[in-house]
């Protein structure tokens, strides 16, 4: 049994505009069984995602590649298999790492929305190794190239499931400037909320969050 695959990892990207999900790019990985040989005629190639979904089957006469789509982050312990005409099944384990990036944009606001960060894997696999938060808050010039605005005071807070702020960072953003908060958070076994409070000021702000949910690199090596 031989299964070839160019990649065993990928990153899903979710894009939000003004708090609303605009697009999601899922990951599709291909597994090529064309070099598999058998004493008996093969009747099925398959991949079992072991995540609650049914195995994905193809008939050898129609295709020798099995494609698996991933819409949730996690470490996946796949099982590639063949079934021959005698009913015999051969198995091959393959480990896949799927991570998540959340790109969040919110413009012209003084009441920022909260961003939920759900790091709990839906496939029941191991928790991520890290959450990286990289957040920019801009206080644009009131009148371009002229100014006329004021500084604003904001506070980033990351809340845990008990609604306690486990990370806090206050800052002042001058007119025409951008403040950044980048933090690596290793508590990944619960859902968090990232919130920005607008503490003082009159100007509107623009917000760009980039959230990465990362896993230990334990996936199977590519086998092209």
C-alpha positions in Angstrom: 0.0 0.0 0.0 1.5 3.3 -1.1 -0.2 6.7 -0.6 1.5 9.9 -1.8 0.7 13.4 -0.6 2.3 16.7 -1.2 1.2 18.3 2.1 -0.1 17.4 5.5 -0.8 20.8 6.9 -2.7 24.0 6.1 -4.2 27.1 7.5 -7.9 28.0 7.3 -8.4 31.8 6.9 -11.6 33.5 8.2 -12.1 37.1 7.2 -14.4 39.5 9.1 -15.4 43.0 8.0 -17.2 45.2 10.6 -17.8 42.2 12.8 -19.4 40.0 10.1 -17.9 36.9 8.6 -17.1 37.7 5.0 -15.3 34.7 3.8 -13.7 31.4 4.8 -11.0 29.5 2.9 -11.0 25.8 3.9 -8.2 23.4 3.3 -8.3 20.5 0.8 -5.6 17.9 0.9 -5.2 15.2 -1.8 -4.0 11.6 -1.2 -2.9 9.6 -4.2 -3.3 5.8 -4.2 -2.1 5.3 -7.8 1.1 3.4 -6.8 -0.7 0.9 -4.6 -0.7 -2.6 -5.9 -2.6 -5.7 -4.7 -2.7 -9.4 -5.3 -6.5 -9.1 -5.6 -8.5 -6.5 -7.4 -9.1 -3.3 -5.3 -12.6 -2.1 -5.0 -12.2 1.0 -2.8 -9.6 3.6 -1.8 -10.5 5.6 1.3 -9.7 8.1 4.0 -11.3 8.0 7.4 -10.9 11.5 9.0 -11.7 10.1 12.5 -13.5 13.3 13.4 -17.1 12.1 13.3 -17.4 12.2 9.5 -18.0 9.1 7.5 -15.0 7.7 5.6 -14.4 9.2 2.1 -14.4 6.5 -0.5 -13.6 6.3 -4.2 -13.7 3.5 -6.7 -10.3 2.8 -8.3 -11.8 2.7 -11.8 -13.2 6.3 -11.3 -10.3 8.0 -9.4 -7.1 7.1 -7.6 -7.0 10.3 -5.6 -9.0 10.9 -2.4 -9.6 14.6 -1.5 -10.3 15.6 2.1 -11.7 19.0 3.0 -11.0 20.6 6.4 -13.2 23.4 7.8 -12.1 23.2 11.4 -8.6 23.6 13.0 -7.1 20.7 14.7 -4.6 17.8 14.7 -6.3 15.0 12.6 -5.3 11.3 12.9 -6.4 10.1 9.5 -6.5 6.5 8.3 -5.9 5.8 4.7 -7.1 2.4 3.6 -7.8 0.1 0.7 -10.4 -2.7 0.4 -9.9 -5.5 -2.1 -12.4 -7.9 -3.7 -12.0 -10.4 -0.9 -13.0 -7.8 1.7 -9.5 -7.5 3.1 -8.6 -4.0 4.3 -5.1 -2.4 4.6 -4.6 0.7 6.8 -2.1 3.5 6.9 -2.1 6.2 9.5 -1.5 9.8 8.5 -1.3 12.8 10.8 -2.5 16.2 9.5 -2.1 19.6 11.2 -4.8 22.3 10.4 -4.3 25.8 11.9 -6.5 28.9 11.8 -6.0 32.6 11.0 -8.7 35.1 11.8 -8.4 38.4 10.0 -10.7 41.1 11.5 -11.3 44.6 10.3 -13.5 47.2 11.8 -13.4 50.8 10.6 -14.7 54.1 11.9 -16.0 53.0 15.3 -16.0 54.1 18.9 -17.9 51.0 20.1 -15.7 48.1 19.0 -17.2 44.6 18.7 -15.8 41.7 20.7 -14.0 38.9 18.8 -14.6 35.3 20.0 -11.5 33.1 19.8 -12.5 29.5 19.9 -9.4 27.4 20.2 -11.1 24.2 21.2 -10.7 21.6 18.4 -14.0 20.2 17.2 -12.5 16.9 16.2 -11.7 16.0 19.8 -7.9 16.1 19.1 -5.2 17.8 21.2 -5.4 21.4 22.1 -3.4 24.0 20.2 0.0 25.0 21.4 -0.5 28.7 21.2 -2.8 31.6 20.3 -1.1 34.6 18.8 -2.9 38.0 19.0 -1.6 40.8 16.8 -3.9 43.8 17.0 -3.6 47.3 15.5 -5.7 50.2 16.6 -5.4 53.3 14.4 -6.6 56.8 15.2 -6.8 58.3 11.7 -6.3 62.0 11.1 -9.6 63.8 11.3 -8.8 65.7 8.1 -6.2 64.1 5.9 -2.9 65.9 5.9 -4.4 68.6 8.2 -5.3 66.8 11.4 -7.7 68.5 13.9 -8.5 65.4 15.9 -7.4 64.3 19.3 -5.8 61.4 21.1 -7.9 58.4 22.2 -7.5 56.1 25.2 -8.3 52.4 24.7 -7.7 49.1 26.6 -7.3 45.7 25.1 -8.7 42.9 27.3 -8.7 39.1 26.7 -11.5 37.5 28.7 -11.6 33.8 29.6 -14.7 31.6 30.0 -15.3 32.9 33.5 -15.5 36.4 32.0 -12.3 37.4 33.8 -9.8 39.5 32.0 -6.7 37.4 31.9 -4.7 39.8 29.8 -5.0 43.6 29.9 -3.2 46.4 28.0 -4.2 50.1 28.2 -2.7 52.6 25.8 -3.1 56.0 24.2 -3.3 56.4 20.5 -2.4 59.9 19.2 -4.0 61.3 16.1 -2.6 59.8 12.9 -0.8 57.0 14.9 -1.2 53.2 15.2 -0.9 51.3 18.5 -0.1 47.6 18.4 -0.6 44.8 20.9 1.1 41.5 20.2 0.9 38.6 22.7 1.4 34.9 22.8 -1.2 33.1 24.9 -0.7 29.5 25.8 -4.1 28.8 27.6 -5.9 27.1 24.7 -8.4 24.8 26.3 -11.2 27.4 26.5 -13.0 30.0 24.5 -11.8 33.6 24.8 -13.2 37.0 23.9 -10.9 39.8 22.7 -12.5 43.2 23.5 -11.3 46.7 23.1 -12.9 49.4 25.3 -13.0 52.9 24.1 -12.1 54.7 27.3 -11.7 58.4 26.3 -11.7 60.5 23.2 -13.9 61.8 20.4 -12.3 60.4 17.3 -13.3 57.2 15.6 -10.8 54.4 15.4 -9.9 51.6 12.9 -9.2 48.1 14.2 -7.2 45.3 12.6 -6.9 42.0 14.5 -4.9 39.0 13.2 -5.4 35.9 15.3 -3.4 32.7 14.8 -4.3 29.4 16.4 -1.2 27.2 16.1 -0.5 23.6 16.8 2.6 21.6 17.6 4.2 20.4 14.3 3.6 16.7 14.7 2.1 16.0 11.2 3.3 13.3 8.9 6.1 14.3 6.6 5.0 15.0 3.0 5.3 11.9 0.7 5.2 13.3 -2.8 
